Amino acid sequence: MPRLPPTLRIFDFADPSRASAFAPVDDVVMGGRSGSRVASEAGLLVFSGEVSLAQGGGFASIRSRPEQLGLAGHDGLVLRLRGDGHRYKVNLCQDEALDGVTWQAPFETVAGEWRELGLPFAAFAPRLRGTPRPEAGPVDPGRLGTIGFLISDRQAGPFRLEVEWVSAWARSGPVGQVGSGRPGRSDRPGWVRSARPVGWAHPPALRSGAAGSSALPPRRPWR
């Protein structure tokens, strides 16, 4: 199995107060009818609700309260989560700007399956209200102020995403076998380790080491 890089825990939702740092931001801000909620359930952050395409809407999201996250020198995020088969995105904002450029990286989920998801910062693409803004350049980890989750892409209907923790990793460790990402290739962001015994699943463009074959260790690794 690939050796894993050192990590810094950003949010551990075993502490219910950490989920309270997140709030919904849905398409009602532009006249839509989607609705979401965020809750703490059994040591997890739960992002759930329903996406509606009515009145030109079609997205729901949550984001953390603005604060300097102190991620200078780090190279990406790793998250432990369980989804419902929908495609989601991680949103990052710099400083305390809530209405400016957002850096996004999409990820897939398998219904009912726990995954550890690695997203290099190089895989996050800048967007402003859904429009690509390449002139904004790559995200600056040292200026990150908010982290959020988004469901869009006309995925109408109910959804539910459960997140156990969010960490950041740095290249100070043996990360050669972890996908390094490619700027502008946010369709292939990083790596996934599945709870099923299929080992490490690297997208072909990001593979840099042989995949092992192992089920996940007990919950709450990567301290």
N, C-alpha and C positions, 0 to 999 in steps of 0.2 A: 504494500500500500504506500502511496506517496507520503513523504513526511510533510507536515503542515507548518506554515509560518507562524511566528509569534503573533498574537492578537491582543487588541485592546478592547475590552467590553464597553460599548457605548450605551446600550439599553439592555437591561436584563429584566424581563417582565415578570419574573418571580416576585418582584417588588411591585405590588399593584399601583403604587403611586407613579411608576414610570409610564404606565398607559395613560394616566391623566394628563401627561404632557402633550398628548395628541388631540387634535380636533378635526372635525369634518370640513371639507371645502368641496361642495358639489356644484353641479351645473345650474342650480337654482340662482347662482350669482349672475347668470346670463339668460334667465327665464325658463330653464329646463325643469324637469320634474323628478330627476334622480334623487335618491336619498341614501345616506349612509350613517353609520354610527360606529363609535369606537368604545370598546369595553375591556375590562380585565376579567378573565374567566380562567380559573384554575392555573394561575401563573402564566397566562398567555395574553398578549394583545390580540383582540379580535376585531377585525375590520369587516363589517358586513353591511348589507343593505340591498338595494335594487336599482339597477340602471334602467332608465327610461329614455327612449328616443323621441319622445313627444316634445313638441315646441322647439325643435332644433337642438335638444340636449343630447346626452349620451356619455357622461362621465361622472364618476364619484371618486373622491380622494380624501385622505387624511394627511396631516403634516404635524410635525413636532413644534413645540413652542420655540421661538428663536433663541438660540444661545450659542456661544462659541464652543464648538465641539472638540477643539484641540487636536486635530488630526494631521497637523503638519508632519511630513516625513512618512506618512502612510501611503499605501499604494492601492487600496481597495477595501471593499466591504465583504463580510461573510455573514450570512443570515441563516438561522434555522427556522423553517416555516412549513406549514401544511396548507395546501390550497384545495380548490374544488374543480380543477380542470380548466379554469379560465387563464387568460394571459394578463399579467399585471406589469406595472412598471415601478421602479424605485425612483423617486424624485429627490434631487438635492438642490438646495439654494445656498448661495454664498452670503456671508455677513448676516444681516437681519432683514434683507430685502424679501418681501413676501409677494410682490407683484411684478417682479422682473424676470430675468432669464432663469429657467429651470433646466438642470442637467438631468437627463433621463436615461435609464437602461431597462429594457424589457426582460421579463423572464416568464417561463411557462410553469404551470403546475399540473400535477396529476391528482385527481380527486382522491382525498383521503390519505395521501402519501406524505410522510415527513421527508424533507430534503434539507441539506446544507448547501447553500447557494453562494458561490463566489463571484463577485462583480468587481473587476479592476476599474479604478477611476478612469483609465483610458478608454473604457467602453461606454462612458456616459456622454451623450450628445446634447448640446445646448439647444433649447427651444424656448420660444416666447409665445404663449397662448396657442400652442400647437404648431407653430411655424418654425422650421429649422433656422437657427441663427449661428452658422459656423464662425462668423466673425467674432463671436464671444470667446472663442478659444476653448481649451480644455478646462475642466473644473480644477479649482485650487483647493486641495484638501485643507490647507491651513486657514482658509476663510469660510469653511462650511459652517452654516448656522442652523439649517433645518434638514430633516430627513422625512420623507413621506412615501405613501403608497397610492397608486392610481390604477383604476380600471377604466378602460375606454374602448376604442376600436369597435364601436357598435355592438358590444356584447350585452345585449338587452337581457334583463331578467335578474333574479336574485343571485347574490354572490356571498362568499365567506372566505376570508384569509386569516389564518392564525399564525402569529409570530412569537417564537419563544425568546429569541435574543437577536441583537444586532451588534457585530464587532467590526473592528478595522484591522487589517493586516499590513505588515511592513516587510520590505525586502531584506531586512537585517537577518532573516533566517533562510533556510534552504527552500526557496520557493520556486526552484527551476521546474518542478513538475506541476506547478499551478499555472493555469492559463494566464497569459500576460495581457491579453486584450490587444485590440488594434484601434487607434483613433478612427472614429467614423464608422466602425463596424459594430454598432450597438445592437445589431440583429444577432450577434454571436458573442454574448458577454460572459466570458469566464468559464466556470465549471459548475457541475452539480454533483453532489454525493447523495445517493438515494437510500431510503430505508430498505428497499428491496435489495437482495444480494446480487447486485449488478456492478458493484465497484464504482469507480470514478468514470463519469460520462463527460468527456471533454468534446466540445465541438471540434470538427476536424481542423479548422483554421487555427485553433488555439492549442492543439495538442502539442505538448513538449516532453512527455514522458510516458512510459508504459502504464496502462491502467491496471490496477489491482482488482481484487474481487473480495468484497467484505461487506457485511451488513454494518449498519451504524453502531457505534458504541452506545452505552447508556446515555440518556439525556443529560444535558448541561455539560458537554465537554467544552474545550476551548476556553478555559478560564484565563 
